[in-house]
Amino acid sequence: MNNLQEKIEIIRAMDKGLTIQYSETDGEEDDWEDMLTGELDFGMYEYRVKPNKNPDTTFQIGDKLVHIADEGKLEPEIVTVKGFTKNGDYLFEGDAIHTPVEAVDANYRNINDVYWWHVIHYKKEDRYTLAPTMMKLGEIKGWANETYEPMFSMGFRIPRGEENESRRED
């Protein structure tokens, strides 16, 4: 559900002639459709300004990124792509600063493209390495309820095959 500030921004965007999209508030993601009328019903629908897509970029709206300089640091900052400026620069959530596409594409990685420490929710206290545990979870996933998830606070490592050539090898 949109908060008051979001509602005001949507009304201002409508006044400027920007395309508004709506979605039913049933929790489904990516079911946004362009609004064809000028009527708003904030109780029934969620609204947003239609995001601009920039096809010449590595990252898309909604992608979560980490800066490669934060490799190995505890609690690295994770930024989310909010959109693009008219010049094609990236805009990040919670940040009024826009960053050129070339700088972001060269210095950031998607959180799904780096290695993270993982915690496994399991019914007993043991320590395992991830590879054998993933194989075991794959075998039992049909009947067991165990899951694993990344521990973002522990930091990340860039895969060795894709890291910057100037970085030192361990």
C-alpha positions as CSV (number, residue, x, y, z in Angstrom):
1,M,0.0,0.0,0.0
2,N,1.3,3.4,-0.9
3,N,2.1,5.8,2.0
4,L,1.1,9.5,2.0
5,Q,4.4,10.7,0.4
6,E,4.2,8.1,-2.4
7,K,0.6,9.2,-3.0
8,I,1.6,12.8,-3.3
9,E,4.5,11.9,-5.7
10,I,2.0,9.8,-7.9
11,I,-0.4,12.7,-8.1
12,R,2.4,15.1,-9.0
13,A,3.7,12.7,-11.7
14,M,0.1,12.5,-13.1
15,D,0.0,16.3,-13.3
16,K,3.3,16.3,-15.2
17,G,1.9,13.8,-17.7
18,L,4.1,10.8,-16.7
19,T,2.8,7.3,-17.2
20,I,1.4,5.8,-14.0
21,Q,1.2,2.0,-13.4
22,Y,-1.1,0.1,-11.0
23,S,-1.0,-3.3,-9.4
24,E,-3.6,-5.1,-7.2
25,T,-2.4,-5.2,-3.7
26,D,-2.4,-9.0,-3.4
27,G,1.3,-9.5,-3.0
28,E,2.1,-10.6,-6.6
29,E,5.2,-9.1,-8.1
30,D,5.7,-7.8,-11.6
31,D,2.0,-7.5,-12.4
32,W,2.2,-3.8,-13.2
33,E,-0.1,-2.4,-15.9
34,D,-0.3,1.1,-17.4
35,M,-3.2,3.1,-16.0
36,L,-5.6,4.3,-18.7
37,T,-7.9,6.4,-16.7
38,G,-7.3,9.3,-14.3
39,E,-9.0,7.7,-11.4
40,L,-7.0,6.5,-8.3
41,D,-8.2,4.0,-5.7
42,F,-5.4,3.7,-3.2
43,G,-7.4,1.2,-1.1
44,M,-7.7,-1.3,-3.9
45,Y,-4.5,-0.7,-6.0
46,E,-0.9,0.1,-5.5
47,Y,0.5,2.8,-7.8
48,R,4.0,3.8,-9.2
49,V,5.5,6.0,-11.9
50,K,6.4,3.8,-14.8
51,P,10.1,3.2,-14.6
52,N,12.3,4.1,-17.6
53,K,14.3,1.2,-19.0
54,N,17.8,1.8,-20.2
55,P,18.7,-1.1,-22.6
56,D,22.4,-0.2,-22.8
57,T,23.1,-1.0,-19.1
58,T,24.3,-4.1,-17.3
59,F,21.9,-3.7,-14.4
60,Q,18.1,-3.2,-14.5
61,I,15.6,-1.5,-12.1
62,G,15.3,-3.4,-8.9
63,D,18.8,-5.1,-9.1
64,K,20.7,-5.1,-5.8
65,L,24.4,-4.2,-6.2
66,V,27.6,-4.2,-4.1
67,H,30.8,-2.2,-4.8
68,I,33.8,-4.3,-5.7
69,A,35.9,-2.3,-3.3
70,D,33.8,-3.7,-0.4
71,E,35.0,-7.2,-1.1
72,G,35.9,-8.9,2.2
73,K,34.4,-6.2,4.4
74,L,31.8,-6.9,7.0
75,E,28.4,-5.6,6.3
76,P,29.0,-4.2,2.8
77,E,26.6,-1.6,1.5
78,I,24.0,-3.0,-0.8
79,V,22.3,-0.5,-3.2
80,T,19.2,-1.0,-5.3
81,V,18.8,0.5,-8.8
82,K,15.8,2.8,-8.6
83,G,15.8,4.0,-12.2
84,F,17.7,6.1,-14.7
85,T,18.1,9.8,-15.4
86,K,17.2,11.4,-18.7
87,N,21.0,11.2,-19.5
88,G,20.9,7.5,-18.8
89,D,22.8,7.6,-15.5
90,Y,21.8,5.1,-12.7
91,L,19.6,6.3,-9.8
92,F,19.8,4.4,-6.5
93,E,17.1,4.0,-3.8
94,G,17.5,6.4,-0.9
95,D,20.2,8.3,-2.9
96,A,19.7,11.6,-4.7
97,I,23.1,11.1,-6.5
98,H,23.1,9.8,-10.0
99,T,26.1,7.8,-11.2
100,P,27.3,7.3,-14.8
101,V,26.6,4.0,-16.3
102,E,30.2,3.3,-17.2
103,A,31.3,3.8,-13.6
104,V,28.6,1.5,-12.1
105,D,29.0,-1.2,-14.7
106,A,32.8,-1.3,-14.0
107,N,32.7,-1.0,-10.2
108,Y,29.6,-2.8,-9.1
109,R,28.4,-6.5,-9.1
110,N,24.9,-7.9,-8.7
111,I,24.5,-9.6,-5.3
112,N,23.7,-12.8,-7.1
113,D,27.0,-12.8,-9.0
114,V,29.4,-12.8,-5.9
115,Y,30.1,-15.4,-3.2
116,W,28.4,-15.0,0.2
117,W,28.7,-16.8,3.5
118,H,25.5,-18.8,4.0
119,V,23.5,-19.9,7.1
120,I,21.5,-23.1,6.9
121,H,18.4,-23.5,8.9
122,Y,18.7,-27.0,10.1
123,K,17.3,-28.9,13.1
124,K,20.7,-29.7,14.8
125,E,23.8,-27.7,15.5
126,D,26.6,-28.9,13.2
127,R,29.1,-27.1,10.8
128,Y,29.2,-28.1,7.2
129,T,30.8,-26.7,4.0
130,L,28.3,-25.4,1.5
131,A,28.9,-27.7,-1.4
132,P,28.1,-31.0,0.3
133,T,25.2,-29.4,2.2
134,M,23.7,-28.1,-1.0
135,M,23.9,-31.6,-2.5
136,K,22.2,-33.0,0.6
137,L,19.5,-30.3,0.5
138,G,18.9,-31.1,-3.2
139,E,18.3,-34.7,-2.3
140,I,15.9,-34.0,0.5
141,K,14.1,-30.9,-0.7
142,G,11.0,-32.8,-1.7
143,W,10.2,-34.0,1.9
144,A,12.3,-31.8,4.2
145,N,11.9,-28.2,5.2
146,E,15.5,-27.1,5.4
147,T,16.6,-23.9,3.7
148,Y,19.8,-21.8,3.3
149,E,20.2,-18.1,2.8
150,P,23.1,-15.7,2.4
151,M,24.5,-13.9,5.5
152,F,25.0,-10.5,3.9
153,S,26.7,-9.1,7.1
154,M,29.6,-11.5,6.7
155,G,30.7,-9.9,3.4
156,F,31.3,-11.3,0.0
157,R,34.1,-12.5,-2.4
158,I,34.2,-11.9,-6.1
159,P,34.6,-15.1,-8.2
160,R,38.2,-15.5,-9.2
161,G,37.5,-15.9,-12.9
162,E,35.8,-12.5,-13.1
163,E,37.8,-10.3,-10.8
164,N,39.8,-7.3,-11.8
165,E,43.2,-8.2,-13.3
166,S,45.0,-5.6,-11.0
167,R,43.8,-7.3,-7.8
168,R,46.2,-9.4,-5.9
169,E,45.8,-13.2,-5.9
170,D,45.5,-14.9,-2.6
